[in-house]
């Protein structure tokens, strides 16, 4: 779950997080058994040191994921701000265009019907010429 070798960051998948957690849990259980068993103090010290290392590794993994999440969140906030600005500009443009279009009253139903009739007559005239 650490950063990729080329320095690029990506979010771990749910399966990767689950696998990492399972591995960490298994390692912790093994180390706990070693530390809790009646054994020589050097072996117990080695188990406790390994537990400490495991904890430090877990902290580093959490830090890396947290940093990636924070960077992604900041980028998403920046994108959201840009989108809001663009949407506001589009809304203003729409209002301006609607105000301009209000200057031109719509044609009356009679005028529309007359224009449609003229277009129909024109098309009928062209159809008759092609058949001749």
C-alpha positions as a Markdown table, in Angstrom:
| # | Residue | x | y | z |
|---|---|---|---|---|
| 1 | Unk | 0.0 | 0.0 | 0.0 |
| 2 | Unk | 3.0 | 2.3 | -0.1 |
| 3 | Unk | 3.6 | 4.8 | -2.9 |
| 4 | Unk | 4.3 | 3.3 | -6.3 |
| 5 | Unk | 8.0 | 3.0 | -7.3 |
| 6 | Unk | 7.8 | 5.9 | -9.8 |
| 7 | Unk | 6.5 | 8.2 | -7.0 |
| 8 | Unk | 2.9 | 8.3 | -8.3 |
| 9 | Unk | 0.2 | 7.9 | -5.7 |
| 10 | Unk | -2.9 | 5.8 | -6.1 |
| 11 | Unk | -5.6 | 4.8 | -3.8 |
| 12 | Unk | -5.5 | 1.2 | -2.4 |
| 13 | Unk | -8.4 | -1.0 | -3.4 |
| 14 | Unk | -10.6 | -2.4 | -0.7 |
| 15 | Unk | -9.1 | -5.8 | -1.4 |
| 16 | Unk | -5.6 | -4.5 | -0.8 |
| 17 | Unk | -6.6 | -2.8 | 2.5 |
| 18 | Unk | -8.3 | -6.0 | 3.6 |
| 19 | Unk | -5.2 | -8.1 | 2.7 |
| 20 | Unk | -2.9 | -5.7 | 4.5 |
| 21 | Unk | -5.1 | -5.7 | 7.6 |
| 22 | Unk | -5.3 | -9.5 | 7.6 |
| 23 | Unk | -1.5 | -9.8 | 7.2 |
| 24 | Unk | -0.9 | -7.3 | 10.0 |
| 25 | Unk | -3.4 | -9.1 | 12.2 |
| 26 | Unk | -1.7 | -12.5 | 11.6 |
| 27 | Unk | 1.8 | -11.0 | 12.3 |
| 28 | Unk | 0.5 | -9.4 | 15.5 |
| 29 | Unk | -1.0 | -12.7 | 16.7 |
| 30 | Unk | 2.2 | -14.6 | 16.0 |
| 31 | Unk | 4.3 | -11.9 | 17.8 |
| 32 | Unk | 1.9 | -11.9 | 20.7 |
| 33 | Unk | 2.2 | -15.6 | 21.1 |
| 34 | Unk | 6.0 | -15.3 | 21.0 |
| 35 | Unk | 6.0 | -12.5 | 23.5 |
| 36 | Unk | 3.5 | -14.1 | 25.9 |
| 37 | Unk | 5.1 | -17.6 | 25.9 |
| 38 | Unk | 7.4 | -18.6 | 28.7 |
| 39 | Unk | 10.7 | -18.2 | 26.9 |
| 40 | Unk | 14.1 | -16.7 | 27.3 |
| 41 | Unk | 14.3 | -13.0 | 27.7 |
| 42 | Unk | 16.2 | -12.5 | 24.4 |
| 43 | Unk | 13.4 | -14.2 | 22.5 |
| 44 | Unk | 10.8 | -12.1 | 24.3 |
| 45 | Unk | 12.8 | -9.0 | 23.6 |
| 46 | Unk | 13.0 | -9.9 | 19.9 |
| 47 | Unk | 9.2 | -10.4 | 19.8 |
| 48 | Unk | 8.5 | -7.1 | 21.5 |
| 49 | Unk | 10.9 | -5.4 | 19.0 |
| 50 | Unk | 9.1 | -7.0 | 16.1 |
| 51 | Unk | 5.8 | -5.8 | 17.5 |
| 52 | Unk | 7.1 | -2.3 | 17.8 |
| 53 | Unk | 8.4 | -2.5 | 14.2 |
| 54 | Unk | 5.0 | -3.8 | 13.1 |
| 55 | Unk | 3.3 | -0.8 | 14.8 |
| 56 | Unk | 5.6 | 1.7 | 13.2 |
| 57 | Unk | 4.9 | 0.1 | 9.8 |
| 58 | Unk | 1.2 | 0.4 | 10.4 |
| 59 | Unk | 1.6 | 4.0 | 11.3 |
| 60 | Unk | 3.5 | 4.7 | 8.1 |
| 61 | Unk | 0.9 | 3.0 | 6.0 |
| 62 | Unk | -1.8 | 5.0 | 7.6 |
| 63 | Unk | 0.2 | 8.2 | 7.1 |
| 64 | Unk | 0.7 | 7.4 | 3.4 |
| 65 | Unk | -3.0 | 6.6 | 2.8 |
| 66 | Unk | -4.0 | 9.7 | 4.8 |
| 67 | Unk | -1.6 | 11.9 | 2.8 |
| 68 | Unk | -3.0 | 10.5 | -0.5 |
| 69 | Unk | -6.6 | 11.0 | 0.7 |
| 70 | Unk | -5.8 | 14.6 | 1.7 |
| 71 | Unk | -4.2 | 15.4 | -1.7 |
| 72 | Unk | -7.1 | 13.8 | -3.5 |
| 73 | Unk | -9.5 | 15.8 | -1.3 |
| 74 | Unk | -7.8 | 19.1 | -2.0 |
| 75 | Unk | -7.8 | 18.4 | -5.8 |
| 76 | Unk | -11.5 | 17.5 | -5.6 |
| 77 | Unk | -12.2 | 20.7 | -3.8 |
| 78 | Unk | -10.3 | 22.7 | -6.4 |
| 79 | Unk | -12.2 | 21.0 | -9.2 |
| 80 | Unk | -15.5 | 21.6 | -7.4 |
| 81 | Unk | -14.7 | 25.3 | -7.1 |
| 82 | Unk | -13.8 | 25.5 | -10.8 |
| 83 | Unk | -17.0 | 23.7 | -11.7 |
| 84 | Unk | -19.1 | 26.1 | -9.5 |
| 85 | Unk | -17.4 | 29.1 | -11.2 |
| 86 | Unk | -18.1 | 27.7 | -14.7 |
| 87 | Unk | -21.7 | 26.9 | -13.8 |
| 88 | Unk | -22.2 | 30.4 | -12.5 |
| 89 | Unk | -20.8 | 31.8 | -15.8 |
| 90 | Unk | -23.1 | 29.6 | -17.8 |
| 91 | Unk | -26.1 | 30.7 | -15.7 |
| 92 | Unk | -25.2 | 34.4 | -16.2 |
| 93 | Unk | -24.8 | 33.7 | -20.0 |
| 94 | Unk | -28.2 | 32.0 | -20.0 |
| 95 | Unk | -29.9 | 34.9 | -18.3 |
| 96 | Unk | -28.2 | 37.4 | -20.7 |
| 97 | Unk | -29.4 | 35.4 | -23.7 |
| 98 | Unk | -32.9 | 35.1 | -22.3 |
| 99 | Unk | -33.0 | 38.9 | -21.9 |
| 100 | Unk | -31.8 | 39.4 | -25.5 |
| 101 | Unk | -34.4 | 36.9 | -26.8 |
| 102 | Unk | -37.2 | 38.7 | -24.9 |
| 103 | Unk | -36.7 | 41.6 | -27.3 |
| 104 | Unk | -38.0 | 39.5 | -30.1 |
| 105 | Unk | -41.7 | 38.6 | -29.6 |
| 106 | Unk | -42.7 | 35.1 | -30.8 |
| 107 | Unk | -44.7 | 35.1 | -34.0 |
| 108 | Unk | -48.5 | 34.7 | -33.8 |
| 109 | Unk | -50.1 | 31.3 | -34.4 |
| 110 | Unk | -51.5 | 32.8 | -37.7 |
| 111 | Unk | -48.1 | 33.9 | -38.9 |
| 112 | Unk | -46.7 | 30.4 | -38.1 |
| 113 | Unk | -49.5 | 28.7 | -40.0 |
| 114 | Unk | -49.1 | 31.0 | -43.0 |
| 115 | Unk | -45.3 | 30.4 | -43.1 |
| 116 | Unk | -45.9 | 26.6 | -42.9 |
| 117 | Unk | -48.4 | 26.8 | -45.7 |
| 118 | Unk | -46.0 | 28.7 | -48.0 |
| 119 | Unk | -43.2 | 26.1 | -47.2 |
| 120 | Unk | -45.6 | 23.3 | -48.0 |
| 121 | Unk | -46.5 | 24.9 | -51.3 |
| 122 | Unk | -42.9 | 25.4 | -52.1 |
| 123 | Unk | -42.1 | 21.8 | -51.5 |
| 124 | Unk | -45.1 | 20.6 | -53.5 |
| 125 | Unk | -44.0 | 22.8 | -56.4 |
| 126 | Unk | -40.5 | 21.3 | -56.4 |
| 127 | Unk | -41.9 | 17.8 | -56.2 |
| 128 | Unk | -44.0 | 18.5 | -59.3 |
| 129 | Unk | -41.1 | 19.8 | -61.3 |
| 130 | Unk | -38.9 | 16.8 | -60.6 |
| 131 | Unk | -41.7 | 14.4 | -61.9 |
| 132 | Unk | -42.0 | 16.3 | -65.2 |
